[in-house]
Amino acid sequence: MVRFWVLNLFVVSSIALDLLPRPKEITLGDETVIVGKCSIQLLSSEASLQPLLKLYQPFWSSQCLSNDKPVFTIRLEKTSTEADCNSESYELTINKTGARACATCSLGLIRAFSTLIQIFESDSENVLLTSLPVRIKDEPRFAYRGLMVDTARRFMSKEFILRVIQGMMLAKLNVLHWHISDDDSFPMFSTNYRGLSFDAAFSKTMIYYPEDIREITRYAEERGVRVVPEVGTLSHVRAIGLHRPLREIVACFNSPAPYDVKDVYTIRGGPPKGVLDPSKGKTYEFIRGIAADVVNYFKDEYVHLGGDDVKTECWDKIPDIKQFMKEHNLSNYEELITYHFNREHEILKDLNASKKVVRWLSDRKSEVKYSPEAILHYRGLSQNIPRLKDLYPKNKFIMSPIDFVHTDCGNENAYGGKASCTPFHTWSKMYNFEPTNYNLPQDRVLGGAVCAFSEALNEDSVEAKVWPRAAAFAAALWEPRRSGKADLQKLVLGIVKMSKELKRIGAGTSPITGKFCELGENECFVPWHA
């Protein structure tokens, strides 16, 4: 069951010191007020906010005496009647009698509410508000601030996903990239291939049914979080072949590769990395059916179709592939991949013209041509980012460089060997990734995403790998670009405070420093002057 922190009692020590992300503009006064716990009231006439406010409705409402009238009111007001509105900007004012958040869109009010949760910290008796009046004007620098969760290599419960979304709201992450299928399993129920998930999930109890997906996406929407599904439709598809009627379209279904731990053992690794056969009409019938499910389940305009790590050697084993390529005037496998991607793009656009395709992009040398409309999700080394500008002059990018934001780096892998990437990426490393440092115009960088692949992670460990590092990355993408070095003391206190909020909702976190420094001692993270 997902647990929620209730805004019952609050404390503020120094608002300027520990907000994460740091607001774009903040001004502080010098007044202080103490507010009794039965004096606080949350109000908003915005219908879309009611489920969220209901969860956070102050604890005093069921305990205070009937003659205790609320005197400190927190109001959240939408200033526009526009229905489809995507601005996350907001203004927040706090004085002695209450707080008022204003935003053009409901999304902005949700971001303001996340700030209020940080400002109002629980205490046993009352609320201490300092530095009043407080005035904040805030908005994000990048529109895409994501977290990728991998439930294909390791099934994760609906309740776990909901808690991740709740944490994302607190940290102002706004895109859950749901890696929902891979070689290991296909746990998404398909209305067009009803037997697929029964055969390709880890078990019949490890399936995401349409009602589960609807609950997750609705819950996310109420918290200002988009859900972008990733369903591989070329590579990483071996699980599809577990469903007998689809076995014929999966190449390398039974082609395991050896895995060697030097001087220790050589073992059979698994699962094999399957790829679809792009020469079969049945392949595209399958893609249409799955894409129709995705379009029906997920409202977001983005659909991530994977497309990385295509084992083209698998196609060498298909007798008719060369003839198919000859008939379609394709001279190499890169052109065959391009052909397949174009077919996928046509299918998705035919189902819903407003959908946009997202594809993985690595450093592997390739002549694959991407549609100018495709959004490329880069997961290579940061040193190679400058090449993207000329290689893909018309595409926009989501940044997940493997040397900055992959939470599995520095772990052991699934076979007792080294992880695919090293070293471990600290909160400081993630916070200091600056997407515009690599000669890419900012208007071509949508933002970035922390990636939590789960070969060797599960529900018990993935949160501790993600939090609070992902909150530091979210801050880097939200905050104005820094002109100098970060104020480490403020940053650390902000991350520590964020960890407390995450723990209140039941999320697992890892400490980023010792308890001495968590308590805010002035000796910690202060620039050294010998």
C-alpha positions as CSV (number, residue, x, y, z in Angstrom):
1,M,0.0,0.0,0.0
2,V,1.3,3.5,-0.9
3,R,1.7,5.7,2.2
4,F,1.3,9.5,2.1
5,W,2.7,12.2,4.3
6,V,0.0,14.4,5.7
7,L,0.6,18.1,6.1
8,N,-0.4,18.3,9.7
9,L,2.4,20.2,11.5
10,F,5.0,22.3,9.9
11,V,8.4,23.8,10.6
12,V,10.5,26.2,8.5
13,S,14.1,27.0,9.4
14,S,15.5,28.9,6.5
15,I,13.5,28.9,3.3
16,A,16.4,30.3,1.2
17,L,18.8,27.6,2.4
18,D,17.3,24.2,1.4
19,L,14.8,24.3,-1.4
20,L,15.4,21.7,-4.1
21,P,15.3,22.6,-6.9
22,R,16.4,26.2,-6.3
23,P,13.6,28.6,-7.5
24,K,14.3,30.9,-10.4
25,E,13.5,33.9,-8.2
26,I,13.0,34.2,-4.4
27,T,12.8,37.2,-2.1
28,L,12.7,37.0,1.7
29,G,11.6,39.2,4.5
30,D,12.5,39.3,8.1
31,E,9.2,38.5,9.9
32,T,8.4,35.3,11.8
33,V,5.1,33.8,12.8
34,I,4.0,30.7,14.8
35,V,0.8,29.1,13.6
36,G,-1.1,26.5,15.6
37,K,-1.7,23.2,14.0
38,C,-5.5,23.7,13.9
39,S,-5.1,26.9,12.0
40,I,-4.2,25.6,8.6
41,Q,-6.5,25.0,5.7
42,L,-5.8,24.0,2.1
43,L,-8.2,25.4,-0.5
44,S,-8.5,25.3,-4.3
45,S,-11.4,25.5,-6.6
46,E,-9.4,23.6,-9.4
47,A,-11.1,20.3,-9.9
48,S,-8.0,18.5,-11.1
49,L,-6.2,19.2,-7.8
50,Q,-8.9,17.8,-5.5
51,P,-7.5,14.2,-5.5
52,L,-4.1,15.5,-4.6
53,L,-5.3,17.9,-1.9
54,K,-7.5,15.2,-0.4
55,L,-4.5,13.0,0.1
56,Y,-2.6,15.9,1.7
57,Q,-5.6,17.4,3.7
58,P,-4.2,18.5,7.0
59,F,-4.4,16.0,9.9
60,W,-6.0,18.5,12.2
61,S,-9.2,18.5,10.2
62,S,-10.3,15.3,12.0
63,Q,-8.9,16.2,15.4
64,C,-9.6,19.8,16.1
65,L,-12.5,21.0,18.1
66,S,-15.5,22.3,16.2
67,N,-14.9,25.9,17.4
68,D,-11.3,25.9,16.1
69,K,-11.6,28.1,13.0
70,P,-8.8,27.9,10.4
71,V,-6.9,31.2,10.2
72,F,-3.9,30.2,8.1
73,T,-5.1,29.4,4.6
74,I,-3.1,28.0,1.8
75,R,-4.8,28.8,-1.5
76,L,-3.9,27.4,-4.9
77,E,-5.5,29.4,-7.7
78,K,-5.5,28.8,-11.5
79,T,-5.5,32.0,-13.4
80,S,-6.6,30.6,-16.8
81,T,-9.6,28.7,-18.0
82,E,-7.6,27.0,-20.7
83,A,-8.2,23.2,-20.5
84,D,-5.1,21.8,-22.1
85,C,-2.3,23.8,-20.6
86,N,1.3,22.6,-20.1
87,S,3.1,25.5,-18.4
88,E,4.8,24.5,-15.1
89,S,5.4,28.1,-14.0
90,Y,4.0,29.4,-10.8
91,E,4.1,32.3,-8.2
92,L,4.0,31.7,-4.5
93,T,3.6,34.2,-1.7
94,I,3.7,33.4,2.0
95,N,2.9,35.9,4.7
96,K,1.7,35.9,8.3
97,T,-1.9,35.0,7.5
98,G,-1.5,32.5,4.8
99,A,0.0,31.4,1.5
100,R,-1.2,31.9,-2.1
101,A,0.0,30.0,-5.1
102,C,-1.0,31.2,-8.6
103,A,-0.4,29.6,-11.9
104,T,-1.7,29.7,-15.4
105,C,-2.1,25.9,-15.5
106,S,-2.9,23.1,-13.0
107,L,0.6,21.8,-13.6
108,G,2.1,25.0,-12.2
109,L,-0.1,24.6,-9.1
110,I,1.2,21.1,-8.6
111,R,4.8,22.4,-8.8
112,A,3.9,25.1,-6.3
113,F,2.4,22.5,-4.0
114,S,5.6,20.5,-4.1
115,T,7.5,23.6,-3.0
116,L,5.0,24.1,-0.2
117,I,5.6,20.5,1.0
118,Q,9.3,21.3,1.3
119,I,8.8,24.6,3.1
120,F,6.4,23.2,5.6
121,E,8.2,20.5,7.6
122,S,6.5,18.5,10.3
123,D,6.8,19.3,14.0
124,S,5.2,18.1,17.2
125,E,3.3,21.2,18.2
126,N,3.0,24.1,15.8
127,V,4.3,25.8,12.7
128,L,7.2,28.2,12.7
129,L,7.4,30.3,9.5
130,T,10.4,32.5,9.1
131,S,11.7,35.1,6.6
132,L,8.2,36.4,5.8
133,P,7.0,37.5,3.5
134,V,8.3,35.0,1.0
135,R,7.8,35.6,-2.7
136,I,8.8,33.0,-5.3
137,K,8.6,33.1,-9.1
138,D,9.6,29.8,-10.6
139,E,9.6,27.7,-13.8
140,P,11.7,24.9,-15.2
141,R,14.6,25.4,-17.7
142,F,14.0,22.0,-19.4
143,A,10.5,20.6,-20.2
144,Y,11.6,16.9,-20.0
145,R,12.9,15.7,-16.6
146,G,12.5,12.0,-16.6
147,L,13.1,8.8,-14.7
148,M,13.3,5.5,-16.5
149,V,12.0,2.5,-14.5
150,D,12.6,-1.0,-16.0
151,T,9.8,-3.5,-15.2
152,A,10.7,-5.9,-18.0
153,R,13.9,-7.3,-16.5
154,R,12.4,-7.3,-13.1
155,F,8.6,-7.1,-12.5
156,M,7.7,-4.3,-10.1
157,S,4.3,-4.0,-8.5
158,K,1.7,-1.4,-9.3
159,E,2.0,0.0,-5.7
160,F,5.7,0.4,-6.2
161,I,5.2,2.3,-9.4
162,L,2.7,4.6,-7.7
163,R,5.2,5.4,-4.9
164,V,7.9,6.2,-7.5
165,I,5.4,8.6,-9.1
166,Q,4.7,10.3,-5.8
167,G,8.4,10.7,-5.2
168,M,8.8,12.2,-8.7
169,M,6.2,14.8,-7.9
170,L,8.1,15.8,-4.8
171,A,11.4,16.2,-6.8
172,K,9.7,17.9,-9.7
173,L,10.5,15.1,-12.1
174,N,7.8,15.1,-14.7
175,V,8.2,12.1,-17.0
176,L,8.0,8.4,-16.0
177,H,9.7,6.5,-18.8
178,W,8.2,3.1,-18.4
179,H,10.5,0.4,-19.9
180,I,7.8,-2.2,-20.1
181,S,9.1,-4.9,-22.4
182,D,12.5,-6.5,-23.2
183,D,14.1,-9.9,-24.0
184,D,13.3,-11.0,-20.5
185,S,9.6,-10.5,-20.4
186,F,6.6,-8.9,-22.0
187,P,4.2,-8.2,-19.0
188,M,1.9,-5.7,-20.7
189,F,-1.5,-7.3,-21.5
190,S,-2.4,-7.0,-25.1
191,T,-6.0,-6.8,-26.2
192,N,-4.9,-7.8,-29.7
193,Y,-2.6,-10.7,-28.6
194,R,-4.4,-11.9,-25.5
195,G,-2.1,-14.9,-25.0
196,L,1.1,-12.9,-25.3
197,S,1.6,-11.7,-21.7
198,F,0.4,-15.1,-20.3
199,D,3.2,-16.7,-22.1
200,A,5.8,-13.9,-22.0
201,A,5.4,-12.5,-18.5
202,F,7.5,-14.0,-15.7
203,S,4.2,-15.4,-14.3
204,K,0.5,-14.9,-14.6
205,T,0.6,-12.8,-11.5
206,M,3.2,-10.5,-13.0
207,I,1.1,-8.8,-15.7
208,Y,0.0,-5.2,-16.1
209,Y,-3.6,-5.2,-17.2
210,P,-5.4,-2.3,-18.9
211,E,-7.0,-1.3,-15.6
212,D,-3.6,-1.3,-13.9
213,I,-2.2,1.0,-16.6
214,R,-5.2,3.3,-16.4
215,E,-4.8,3.6,-12.6
216,I,-1.1,4.3,-13.0
217,T,-1.5,6.9,-15.7
218,R,-4.4,8.6,-13.9
219,Y,-2.4,8.7,-10.6
220,A,0.5,10.2,-12.5
221,E,-1.6,12.8,-14.2
222,E,-3.0,14.0,-10.9
223,R,0.6,14.6,-9.8
224,G,1.8,16.3,-13.0
225,V,3.8,13.3,-14.2
226,R,3.6,12.1,-17.8
227,V,3.9,8.4,-18.5
228,V,5.9,7.5,-21.6
229,P,5.8,3.8,-22.5
230,E,8.7,2.0,-24.0
231,V,7.9,-1.1,-26.0
232,G,10.7,-2.5,-28.2
233,T,9.5,-3.4,-31.7
234,L,12.8,-4.4,-33.3
235,S,15.4,-5.3,-30.8
236,H,15.2,-6.7,-27.2
237,V,12.2,-8.7,-28.2
238,R,13.0,-12.3,-27.4
239,A,10.2,-12.6,-24.9
240,I,7.6,-12.1,-27.7
241,G,8.7,-15.5,-29.1
242,L,7.6,-17.2,-25.9
243,H,4.1,-16.9,-27.4
244,R,4.1,-19.7,-30.0
245,P,2.0,-17.9,-32.7
246,L,4.7,-15.2,-32.8
247,R,7.8,-17.4,-32.6
248,E,8.4,-17.3,-36.3
249,I,8.9,-13.5,-36.4
250,V,11.7,-13.6,-33.7
251,A,15.2,-14.2,-34.9
252,C,17.9,-15.6,-32.4
253,F,15.2,-16.9,-30.1
254,N,17.4,-19.8,-29.2
255,S,20.8,-18.3,-29.5
256,P,22.3,-17.8,-26.0
257,A,25.7,-16.2,-25.7
258,P,28.5,-17.3,-23.3
259,Y,29.4,-14.9,-20.5
260,D,33.0,-15.0,-19.2
261,V,34.1,-13.9,-15.7
262,K,37.9,-13.8,-16.4
263,D,39.8,-16.5,-14.5
264,V,36.7,-17.6,-12.7
265,Y,34.0,-19.2,-14.9
266,T,32.4,-19.1,-18.3
267,I,28.6,-19.6,-18.3
268,R,25.6,-19.5,-20.5
269,G,24.1,-16.0,-20.3
270,G,20.5,-15.2,-20.8
271,P,18.1,-14.4,-22.1
272,P,19.2,-14.4,-25.8
273,K,18.9,-11.0,-27.4
274,G,16.1,-11.5,-30.0
275,V,15.3,-9.3,-33.0
276,L,12.2,-9.2,-35.2
277,D,12.3,-10.4,-38.7
278,P,11.7,-7.2,-40.8
279,S,11.0,-9.3,-44.0
280,K,7.8,-10.8,-42.8
281,G,4.4,-9.2,-43.2
282,K,3.3,-10.8,-39.9
283,T,6.0,-8.7,-38.1
284,Y,4.2,-5.5,-39.1
285,E,0.8,-7.0,-38.3
286,F,2.2,-7.6,-34.8
287,I,3.6,-4.1,-34.5
288,R,0.3,-2.6,-35.5
289,G,-1.6,-4.6,-32.9
290,I,0.8,-3.7,-30.1
291,A,1.0,-0.1,-31.2
292,A,-2.8,0.0,-31.1
293,D,-2.7,-1.2,-27.5
294,V,-0.1,1.4,-26.6
295,V,-2.1,4.2,-28.2
296,N,-5.2,3.0,-26.4
297,Y,-3.6,2.7,-22.9
298,F,-1.3,5.7,-22.8
299,K,-2.4,9.3,-23.4
300,D,1.0,10.9,-23.7
301,E,2.1,12.1,-27.1
302,Y,5.4,10.3,-26.9
303,V,5.9,6.6,-27.6
304,H,9.3,5.1,-27.0
305,L,10.0,2.3,-29.5
306,G,13.5,1.4,-28.3
307,G,15.6,0.4,-31.3
308,D,19.0,0.0,-29.7
309,D,21.4,-3.0,-29.7
310,V,20.1,-4.5,-32.9
311,K,21.9,-7.8,-33.4
312,T,22.0,-7.8,-37.2
313,E,24.0,-11.1,-37.2
314,C,20.7,-12.7,-36.3
315,W,19.4,-11.9,-39.8
316,D,22.2,-13.9,-41.4
317,K,20.3,-17.0,-40.3
318,I,17.1,-15.9,-42.2
319,P,17.1,-17.6,-45.6
320,D,14.9,-15.1,-47.3
321,I,16.3,-11.9,-45.9
322,K,18.7,-11.2,-48.8
323,Q,16.0,-11.6,-51.4
324,F,13.7,-9.2,-49.4
325,M,16.5,-6.6,-49.3
326,K,17.1,-7.0,-53.0
327,E,13.4,-6.5,-53.7
328,H,13.3,-3.3,-51.6
329,N,16.6,-2.0,-52.9
330,L,18.3,-2.2,-49.5
331,S,22.1,-2.7,-49.8
332,N,23.0,-3.3,-46.1
333,Y,21.5,-4.0,-42.7
334,E,21.6,-0.3,-41.7
335,E,19.3,0.4,-44.6
336,L,17.1,-2.5,-43.5
337,I,16.8,-1.0,-40.0
338,T,15.9,2.3,-41.5
339,Y,13.2,0.6,-43.6
340,H,11.8,-1.1,-40.5
341,F,11.8,2.2,-38.5
342,N,10.0,4.0,-41.3
343,R,7.3,1.2,-41.4
344,E,6.9,1.5,-37.6
345,H,6.6,5.3,-37.9
346,E,3.9,5.0,-40.6
347,I,2.0,2.5,-38.5
348,L,2.0,4.7,-35.4
349,K,1.0,7.8,-37.4
350,D,-1.8,5.9,-39.0
351,L,-3.1,4.9,-35.6
352,N,-2.7,8.4,-34.1
353,A,-1.2,11.2,-36.1
354,S,-0.3,13.2,-33.0
355,K,2.0,10.6,-31.6
356,K,5.8,11.2,-31.6
357,V,8.4,8.4,-31.8
358,V,11.3,8.3,-29.3
359,R,14.3,6.0,-30.1
360,W,17.4,5.1,-28.2
361,L,20.7,6.4,-29.6
362,S,24.0,5.1,-28.6
363,D,27.6,5.6,-29.7
364,R,27.7,2.6,-31.9
365,K,28.7,3.6,-35.4
366,S,25.7,3.2,-37.7
367,E,24.4,4.5,-41.0
368,V,20.8,4.2,-39.8
369,K,18.7,7.2,-41.0
370,Y,16.2,8.5,-38.4
371,S,13.1,10.5,-39.3
372,P,13.6,14.2,-38.6
373,E,10.5,13.9,-36.4
374,A,12.0,11.2,-34.2
375,I,13.2,12.3,-30.8
376,L,16.5,10.6,-30.1
377,H,17.2,9.5,-26.5
378,Y,20.9,9.6,-26.2
379,R,22.6,7.0,-23.9
380,G,26.2,7.2,-25.0
381,L,29.2,8.9,-23.5
382,S,28.9,12.6,-22.8
383,Q,32.2,13.3,-24.7
384,N,30.4,12.3,-27.9
385,I,27.4,14.6,-27.5
386,P,29.0,17.4,-29.6
387,R,28.9,15.1,-32.7
388,L,25.1,14.8,-32.5
389,K,24.5,18.4,-33.8
390,D,25.9,17.5,-37.3
391,L,25.0,13.8,-37.4
392,Y,21.3,14.5,-36.7
393,P,20.8,18.1,-37.7
394,K,17.0,18.1,-37.5
395,N,16.3,15.9,-34.5
396,K,15.7,16.8,-30.9
397,F,17.3,15.0,-28.0
398,I,16.7,13.6,-24.5
399,M,19.9,13.2,-22.7
400,S,20.9,10.1,-20.6
401,P,24.6,9.9,-20.9
402,I,25.9,6.7,-19.5
403,D,28.8,8.4,-17.7
404,F,26.4,10.6,-15.7
405,V,22.9,9.3,-15.0
406,H,22.7,5.5,-15.1
407,T,22.0,4.2,-11.6
408,D,23.3,0.7,-12.3
409,C,26.8,1.9,-13.0
410,G,29.3,0.6,-10.5
411,N,27.2,-2.4,-9.6
412,E,27.9,-6.0,-10.4
413,N,26.0,-7.4,-13.3
414,A,23.4,-10.2,-13.5
415,Y,26.2,-12.9,-13.8
416,G,28.5,-11.9,-11.0
417,G,30.8,-9.8,-13.2
418,K,31.4,-6.1,-13.7
419,A,28.6,-3.8,-14.6
420,S,28.4,-2.6,-18.2
421,C,29.4,0.9,-17.0
422,T,31.7,2.2,-14.2
423,P,32.2,4.0,-11.9
424,F,29.2,4.7,-9.6
425,H,27.7,8.1,-10.3
426,T,27.3,10.2,-7.2
427,W,24.6,12.9,-6.6
428,S,27.3,15.5,-7.2
429,K,28.0,13.9,-10.6
430,M,24.3,13.9,-11.6
431,Y,23.8,17.5,-10.4
432,N,26.7,18.7,-12.4
433,F,25.6,17.4,-15.8
434,E,24.8,20.4,-17.9
435,P,23.1,19.5,-21.3
436,T,24.1,22.8,-23.0
437,N,27.8,22.3,-22.4
438,Y,28.2,20.2,-25.6
439,N,27.6,22.6,-28.5
440,L,23.9,21.6,-28.8
441,P,21.4,24.5,-29.0
442,Q,19.1,24.4,-26.0
443,D,16.0,24.4,-28.2
444,R,17.1,21.0,-29.5
445,V,17.6,19.5,-26.0
446,L,14.2,18.6,-24.5
447,G,15.9,17.6,-21.2
448,G,17.2,14.4,-19.7
449,A,16.3,11.3,-17.8
450,V,17.9,9.2,-15.1
451,C,18.0,5.5,-16.1
452,A,17.3,2.7,-13.6
453,F,17.9,-0.6,-15.6
454,S,17.0,-3.5,-13.4
455,E,19.3,-6.5,-14.4
456,A,20.6,-6.5,-10.8
457,L,18.0,-4.3,-9.0
458,N,14.6,-5.0,-7.6
459,E,11.9,-3.1,-5.6
460,D,14.1,-3.4,-2.5
461,S,17.1,-1.8,-4.0
462,V,16.1,0.4,-7.0
463,E,14.7,3.2,-4.9
464,A,17.9,3.4,-2.8
465,K,19.8,3.6,-6.1
466,V,17.4,6.3,-7.5
467,W,16.8,8.4,-4.5
468,P,17.9,11.0,-3.8
469,R,20.4,11.1,-6.7
470,A,17.5,11.6,-9.2
471,A,16.3,14.5,-7.2
472,A,19.7,16.2,-7.7
473,F,19.5,15.6,-11.4
474,A,15.9,17.0,-11.5
475,A,17.3,20.1,-9.8
476,A,20.0,20.5,-12.4
477,L,17.4,20.4,-15.2
478,W,14.9,22.7,-13.4
479,E,17.1,25.4,-12.0
480,P,18.5,28.4,-14.0
481,R,21.9,27.7,-15.5
482,R,24.6,28.4,-13.0
483,S,27.2,31.0,-13.8
484,G,29.6,29.6,-11.3
485,K,30.1,26.7,-8.9
486,A,27.1,25.4,-6.9
487,D,26.7,26.4,-3.2
488,L,27.4,22.9,-2.0
489,Q,26.2,23.5,1.6
490,K,22.7,24.7,0.4
491,L,22.6,21.8,-2.1
492,V,23.4,19.1,0.4
493,L,20.9,20.4,2.9
494,G,18.3,20.5,0.1
495,I,19.0,16.9,-0.9
496,V,18.9,15.8,2.8
497,K,15.6,17.5,3.3
498,M,14.2,15.9,0.1
499,S,15.3,12.5,1.4
500,K,13.2,13.1,4.5
501,E,10.1,13.9,2.4
502,L,10.8,10.7,0.3
503,K,11.0,8.6,3.4
504,R,7.6,10.0,4.6
505,I,5.9,8.5,1.6
506,G,7.7,5.1,2.3
507,A,10.4,5.4,-0.4
508,G,13.8,3.9,0.1
509,T,16.7,6.3,0.0
510,S,20.5,6.2,0.4
511,P,22.3,8.8,2.6
512,I,24.6,11.2,0.7
513,T,26.7,12.2,3.7
514,G,27.3,11.5,7.3
515,K,24.8,12.3,10.1
516,F,27.0,15.1,11.3
517,C,26.7,16.9,8.0
518,E,23.0,16.1,7.6
519,L,22.3,18.1,10.8
520,G,23.6,21.2,9.0
521,E,26.8,21.7,10.8
522,N,28.7,24.7,9.3
523,E,31.9,22.7,9.0
524,C,30.5,20.6,6.1
525,F,30.7,21.4,2.4
526,V,32.1,24.9,3.0
527,P,34.8,25.9,0.6
528,W,38.3,25.2,2.0
529,H,40.6,28.0,2.6
530,A,43.9,26.9,3.9
